[in-house]
């Protein structure tokens, strides 16, 4: 258990339409939202890159130049910040994600640790989107881990289901990755682990002892008891407009800052302090 909580802000996400929700897209918007989260205690910023062309801000981009511009804007707004870069790509062409890692050299990058049927069903029984496989076979994981190692970037293993949690230890055993482990339990995706706080003790029995861990909770008001339980059990904390738009009382969050404020409140109510940037680097064993 960590006595101090490292807080990550997931600033924007992959596909959320800025015409419908207050998600940042441009370097200036990303920096502004990062600063709002920073002021509330977040020291890690999880970054997705969007297409910067007019009317295309709802689409993802893997342009290393745009990635570098956004990271630089965030670093200038939040001196000492830790960047956590996305790598999530469906399919076998993930060169763009590798290029972003190699050229921008973030301190941390998400490493999706296993495959998932990414599904959701509407109330009328129709698929919410065309069923898809979020494919992350071991060879893809190894490619990302190798790219991260080349730039001294630490993988954060994203785990959407219990079996994926168990895979992380196997990657150690076969030599894919041998460094400090950081698990991110992604909970609330309809076809993955539910956002259920009662699952946390089970998950903690499955991780390598001594590993860092946090929860990404996807949903509305139902996610907040899960965040509170993660704080109680000593996990690090994450939220942001990628994960939810709603505060515990049902109000819609207009900024990442309000979501991070709630996480920091939970940590303090559990008797934990919020790690500053230097403390976060030490706790996450970043160099």
Steps between C-alpha positions, in 0.01 A plus 500: 500500500623847416436759770508775239271496199622575150217653298476461122273713286373346174448825318297422189471140373500356152171582326284727719354775282605848620181633342301302758726491806759742646806296403825676403651451154757769415834540679367815669185323619695197620739725693213692659323182610825348624563808713150478648570137596851584623364767731274238660782249555550301178867453415458249213318597180372220278512635145304410187567687178221632279492608137565876501324576169178700520197285575711189562576537871288194579747276314824355636842581360840334518695797370821522709528872424156568648580272793820692569321834480234389746751352742712814489196719568407285798856501636514880476167533683592243768875505581614154609192322362519131403364413156317171450442439127233281349590212266160342442464394135265244349658279237849413383607847382619675813809668358360844575474421870855364502623813321336724761676311780839502333492865399338663804641280779225525765578380852213247497289342227190287515569140400178311431576161649247275328221475246133576560178468302400866518120488512201697621128438453234772495176478700315396183729202447708648220879527509613846610779470241621230263652221715876521496802321639747717686791276409808499719680167447834437676708596196328840485552550873869412455539751216365778720706396801817497287423846358443632851823348629695668220397846628496422874120510512317289757202289390175528689324169437133560414287206614137479387426160653627260767675275251689798361620583851644150522675539164723778635687261729546264205668776301756519779554126502570478125723808500280748312533745789715491810464840663273640772135417442215749484148361454203705385170321566262628230151447642163593358542407132181305422683187379780517757519522878205684657556810711449299817702580811459143626731384221800693631608250770489223238708702255756585767551129567588452132769766457870453565560602865641848542371627166346843454133502401214732421143487371356650184124512564273549199143614559289753686423538871545125558876530459560718804466228769765310302735799510439537873581132559818527292607789721427297813701201375808705414471522124598795292211693349389603151210681342434758231273582211617188317339285767192687621310826468315470830571590861366291792190719539407457134615843386689509173866591537598790279873453559752236593577704809168417666555125452853514641378708795263215590777239484724712723212541746457123524872447556510756781186360660683165512793662681728511197698791363525588132843435347668796337686452172831403658329258738300352213820434305649321800186293571471395134877435478550738209850615413 
